[in-house]
Amino acid sequence: MLLLNNADYIDEVREIWWPSSCPSDYLKEVLITGMHGYMSEIEIAVFLLNNAMALEKIVIDPCSRYYNKCGKWEASAACARWIGTRRQRVSNHLRVEVRPQVQLLIL
């Protein structure tokens, strides 16, 4: 499983260099936490959807997860914009990229 906790917030459409092909035959599950719906976050998720050939499930969670050093993981609250328009924005972009065998869960 790959866990990404995003901290970079770039919301502009810009040209990015991506490897032409970077397939993975082993990655089966992806959890992206702390998503705010920025284009940089969406681009990473699309890249994973297009290159993780064995992918079975991708979960998008707006709550950041962190270890509190007392033996427990905790989560922050989702931002208000996620509840409003950003969740739909992410859904619109990812639903057209996801393969039928991949379960896409957007919390």
C-alpha positions as CSV (number, residue, x, y, z in Angstrom):
1,M,0.0,0.0,0.0
2,L,1.2,3.5,-0.8
3,L,0.2,6.3,1.7
4,L,0.5,9.9,0.5
5,N,-0.1,12.7,2.9
6,N,-0.1,15.8,0.8
7,A,1.4,19.1,2.0
8,D,1.9,20.9,-1.4
9,Y,-0.9,23.1,-2.6
10,I,-0.5,24.1,-6.2
11,D,-3.9,24.9,-7.8
12,E,-2.9,26.1,-11.2
13,V,-2.8,24.2,-14.4
14,R,0.8,24.1,-15.5
15,E,3.0,21.9,-17.7
16,I,4.7,19.2,-15.7
17,W,7.3,16.7,-16.8
18,W,6.0,13.1,-16.2
19,P,7.9,9.9,-17.2
20,S,6.4,8.6,-20.4
21,S,5.8,5.3,-18.9
22,C,6.3,4.1,-15.3
23,P,4.1,1.1,-14.8
24,S,3.9,-0.7,-11.5
25,D,2.7,-4.3,-11.4
26,Y,2.7,-4.6,-7.6
27,L,1.0,-1.5,-6.2
28,K,-2.6,-2.7,-5.2
29,E,-3.8,0.0,-2.8
30,V,-3.3,3.7,-2.5
31,L,-4.5,6.0,0.3
32,I,-4.1,9.7,-0.2
33,T,-4.8,11.8,2.9
34,G,-5.0,15.5,3.5
35,M,-6.4,16.1,0.0
36,H,-7.8,19.6,-0.6
37,G,-8.7,19.2,-4.3
38,Y,-5.8,21.1,-5.8
39,M,-4.7,20.3,-9.3
40,S,-1.3,19.1,-8.1
41,E,-3.0,16.5,-5.9
42,I,-5.4,15.4,-8.7
43,E,-2.4,15.1,-11.1
44,I,-0.6,12.7,-8.7
45,A,-3.8,10.6,-8.3
46,V,-4.3,10.5,-12.1
47,F,-0.6,9.4,-12.6
48,L,-1.1,6.6,-10.1
49,L,-4.4,5.5,-11.8
50,N,-2.7,5.4,-15.2
51,N,0.5,3.6,-14.0
52,A,-0.4,1.2,-11.2
53,M,-1.5,-1.8,-13.3
54,A,-2.3,-4.0,-10.4
55,L,-4.3,-1.3,-8.6
56,E,-7.4,-2.6,-6.9
57,K,-8.4,0.4,-4.7
58,I,-7.6,4.1,-4.3
59,V,-9.0,6.0,-1.3
60,I,-9.0,9.8,-1.2
61,D,-9.4,11.3,2.3
62,P,-9.5,15.0,3.0
63,C,-8.4,14.4,6.6
64,S,-4.6,14.5,7.3
65,R,-3.4,11.6,9.4
66,Y,-0.6,12.0,11.9
67,Y,1.1,9.9,14.6
68,N,0.7,11.6,18.0
69,K,3.8,9.8,19.5
70,C,1.6,8.2,22.1
71,G,0.9,5.0,20.2
72,K,-2.1,6.4,18.2
73,W,-2.9,7.9,14.8
74,E,-5.1,10.9,14.7
75,A,-6.9,12.8,11.9
76,S,-7.5,16.4,11.3
77,A,-10.9,17.7,10.1
78,A,-11.7,18.2,6.4
79,C,-11.6,21.8,5.2
80,A,-14.9,23.5,4.4
81,R,-14.0,23.9,0.7
82,W,-13.7,20.1,0.4
83,I,-17.3,19.6,1.6
84,G,-18.4,22.3,-0.8
85,T,-16.9,22.1,-4.3
86,R,-13.5,20.4,-4.0
87,R,-14.8,16.9,-3.5
88,Q,-16.9,17.2,-6.6
89,R,-13.9,18.6,-8.5
90,V,-11.8,15.6,-7.5
91,S,-14.5,13.2,-8.4
92,N,-15.1,14.7,-11.8
93,H,-11.4,14.4,-12.7
94,L,-10.8,10.9,-11.3
95,R,-14.0,9.1,-12.5
96,V,-13.0,9.5,-16.1
97,E,-9.5,8.0,-15.4
98,V,-10.3,5.1,-13.2
99,R,-10.4,1.6,-14.8
100,P,-13.5,-0.6,-14.2
101,Q,-11.6,-3.0,-11.9
102,V,-10.3,-0.2,-9.6
103,Q,-12.5,0.8,-6.6
104,L,-12.4,4.6,-6.2
105,L,-13.5,5.8,-2.8
106,I,-13.7,9.5,-2.1
107,L,-14.5,10.3,1.5
